Amino acid sequence: SEKYYCMSVIEFDGYVNFAQNTNSKLVFGLSMGYPLYPQSNTMWNYSNTQQFLRHLHYVRHYNSSHIYGFELGNEVSNDDPYNNAIYQSNAFRELRGIIDGIWGSDNNIKLFGPDPHSYILTDGDTFNYFVDFVR
């Protein structure tokens, strides 16, 4: 679209090649806000991510030797539903299931996150985000 720039598969191939040629590990960020973020905070719709990951595996033939890992929800805002650690934790479990379903449960692809930002504590709040996330 005119408003958002979408990276092409050719550009992604360039990142993979760069990582391979420089003996680096590629970690790629996946949007948690698709399809409506940043206009509104919405529950994660993983259909686009699932389609993208299937393409990487079945068409581009990428595996953990090409992609070290994925970060889900790069700096998601503190607005609902993203400030809910349980919501984010569930999204990570869904993503792990998608990756395992595509590459097999013995894959070495890592997941990174959560990466919340602007987490605001108000009077009387306690920071239980990470405790809630791992539950």
N, C-alpha and C positions, 0 to 999 in steps of 0.2 A: 504494500500500500504506500501511498505518498507520505503518510504520517510515520510509519514504522519501517525500518530497514530490516529485511530478512536476509540472513546469510545464505549464500548458495552452497550447494554440495561441493562445487569446485573450490570455493573458499575453505570449506571444512577440510577437504583433501589437502589443501595447502598447509593448514595447521598440523594435520597428522604428519605430513612430509617434513615440516619444519621440526617437529618434536623428534621424529625418527632421526633426522640428519644431525641434530644437535645433542642426541642422546639424552633428551629430556622426557619428562612424563607429562602427558596431556590430561588435564582435568578440564572438563567442559561444563559450563553452567547451564542449567535447565530452568526455564521460567516456571514458577509456581502459580502465576497469576493468569495464565492463558484461560480464556480468550479475552477477558475484559479488563485486566489490569493495564494501565493505571487508572482507568476511568472509574472503576469500582472494585472493591475487594470482593472476591467470589471464591467459593470453594474450588479446589484444584480440579481441573478437568484434564486428565492425563492422556486423552485420546491423541493429541498432537505429539506429545512426547513418545507415546508408544509407537506411533507411525514413524517418527523420526528414527527411533532406535531399531525398529525392524528394518528400515532402509539401510542403516549403517551396517547391520549384520548380513542381511540376505542379499542386498544389492552391492554394497561396497565391500563386503567381506571383512569388516573390521572386527577385532576382538581385543582382549586385554593386552596384547602386545602392541596395539595401536593406541588404545584409549585406557589410561590408567584409572580414571574415575569420572564421576559426575557430581556436581554440586547442585542441590535442589533448592530453589528459592533464594537466589542471590539478594541479600539485604532486603528481605520482605519487610514491609512496614509493620508498625505496631498496631495497626487498625484491625478490627475484626475481619475475617476470622484468623488472621495471621499471627496475632499475639497469643493464640491458644496453642500451647505446646503440644497438647494431645492431638490437635488437628494436624500440626506439622509432623509429628511422629507417625501418625497414620499415613500421611503422604509419603514419608520415607519407606514405610513398609510396603505400600503399593508400588513404589518405584523399584524396590528390591525384588518384588514379585515379578514385575515386568522384565527386569534385567535377567533374572534367573530363568524365566519362561522363554526368553529369546536365546540367551547364550548358554543355558544350562546351569544347574545349581552349583556346579564346581568351578564357575568362572572366577576370575581374580579381580573383577571390576569393583573399585572402591566407591563408596558414597561419602560425600563431604557435606557438612552442615550440622545443624541449622546455622544460618547466618542472619539472625534478626538484627535490626537496627532501630534506633529511636525508641527503645523500650523504656517507657516512662513509668517510674514509680510514683504513686501518690501517697500522701500521708497514711501511715498504717499498713501499706503494702509490704510484702516481703518478696524477695526475688526467688521464686520457686520454679522459674522457667525450666532450667536444666533438670531439676529433680522431676518435674512433671513430664518432660520430654522422654526420659529414659524409662518411665513406668510402663 
